[in-house]
Amino acid sequence: MHEENKAVDAAIEGELKLLDPEVRRSPERVGALLHPEFVEFGASGRIWDRDSIIALLAGEHVSGDLAGTVSDIKATQLAPDVVHLTFETDHNGRRARRSSLWRRTGRYWLLYFHQGTLFDPDEE
């Protein structure tokens, strides 16, 4: 397999794990996917650091296979150790466009930055 495909696949796999309710409820599993310097610009406008997002996700009460549905995933390897993902989520009608930067740190791909922006498809 081409090295770029491995990087992209690892980032997509990590992102989908973070949307899995079983993973989200586990501070250890979420923490294993987040870079120590992780930052998120939430759809609400709030800025989250690694510790605050781990605590938030551990308190979620989400059922089902994923925390919403995921569509339109696009991935670009920006550098040997950086992958940029964009995608959309729909969680019970709450739609968001999302952007993530994944960094290889040692042997692991970790989420370094994430941003979610709410949108209404009827207003486009």
C-alpha positions in Angstrom: 0.0 0.0 0.0 1.2 3.5 -0.8 2.4 5.5 2.2 -0.1 8.3 1.6 -2.9 5.8 1.6 -1.8 4.4 5.0 -1.7 7.9 6.5 -5.2 8.8 5.1 -6.6 5.5 6.2 -5.2 5.9 9.7 -6.7 9.4 10.0 -10.1 8.3 8.8 -10.1 5.3 11.1 -9.2 7.5 14.1 -11.9 10.0 13.2 -14.6 7.3 12.9 -13.5 5.8 16.3 -14.0 9.2 17.9 -17.6 9.2 16.6 -18.3 5.7 18.1 -20.3 6.1 21.3 -18.4 3.3 23.0 -15.1 5.0 22.4 -16.5 8.5 23.3 -17.6 7.3 26.7 -14.1 6.0 27.5 -11.7 8.7 28.6 -8.8 6.3 28.1 -9.8 5.4 24.5 -10.5 9.1 23.6 -7.2 10.2 25.2 -5.3 7.6 23.2 -6.6 9.4 20.0 -5.9 13.0 21.0 -2.6 14.8 20.7 -1.3 16.3 23.9 -1.8 19.8 22.4 -5.3 19.1 21.0 -7.6 22.0 20.5 -11.2 22.1 19.1 -13.2 25.1 17.9 -16.7 23.7 18.7 -19.8 24.3 16.6 -21.0 26.4 19.6 -18.0 28.7 19.3 -16.4 27.4 22.4 -12.7 26.4 22.4 -12.0 23.0 24.0 -8.7 21.6 25.1 -7.8 18.0 25.4 -8.9 17.5 29.1 -12.2 19.4 28.6 -13.2 17.5 25.5 -12.4 14.1 27.2 -14.6 15.1 30.1 -17.4 16.3 27.8 -17.4 13.1 25.7 -17.3 10.8 28.8 -20.5 12.4 30.0 -22.4 12.0 26.7 -25.4 9.7 26.5 -25.3 8.7 22.9 -26.8 5.5 21.6 -26.5 3.8 18.3 -23.6 3.0 16.0 -22.1 6.5 15.6 -22.6 9.9 17.1 -24.7 10.8 14.1 -24.2 10.0 10.4 -21.0 10.9 8.5 -20.9 11.9 4.9 -18.6 13.4 2.2 -15.3 12.5 3.9 -12.4 14.0 2.0 -8.7 13.6 3.0 -5.5 15.2 1.9 -2.0 14.4 3.2 -0.5 17.9 3.7 2.9 16.6 4.9 4.5 13.2 5.7 3.1 13.5 9.3 -0.1 15.6 8.7 -3.5 14.6 7.2 -6.4 17.0 6.8 -9.9 15.6 6.8 -13.2 17.3 6.0 -16.6 15.8 6.4 -20.2 16.4 7.4 -22.2 15.0 10.3 -25.9 14.9 10.9 -27.0 14.1 14.5 -30.8 14.1 14.7 -31.0 17.0 12.2 -28.1 19.0 13.7 -25.8 19.3 10.7 -22.2 20.3 10.9 -19.3 20.7 8.5 -16.1 19.4 10.2 -12.4 19.8 9.7 -9.7 17.8 11.4 -5.9 17.8 11.4 -4.2 14.5 12.3 -0.5 14.4 13.2 1.7 11.3 13.3 3.4 11.4 16.7 5.8 8.5 17.0 4.0 5.5 15.7 0.5 6.9 16.2 -1.8 9.2 14.3 -3.4 11.6 16.8 -6.0 14.3 16.4 -4.3 17.7 16.7 -7.1 20.1 15.8 -10.8 19.9 15.1 -13.4 22.4 14.1 -17.2 22.0 13.6 -19.4 24.6 12.0 -23.2 24.2 12.1 -25.2 24.7 8.9 -28.7 24.5 7.6 -28.8 22.8 4.1 -32.2 24.5 3.5 -30.5 27.9 3.6 -27.9 27.2 0.9 
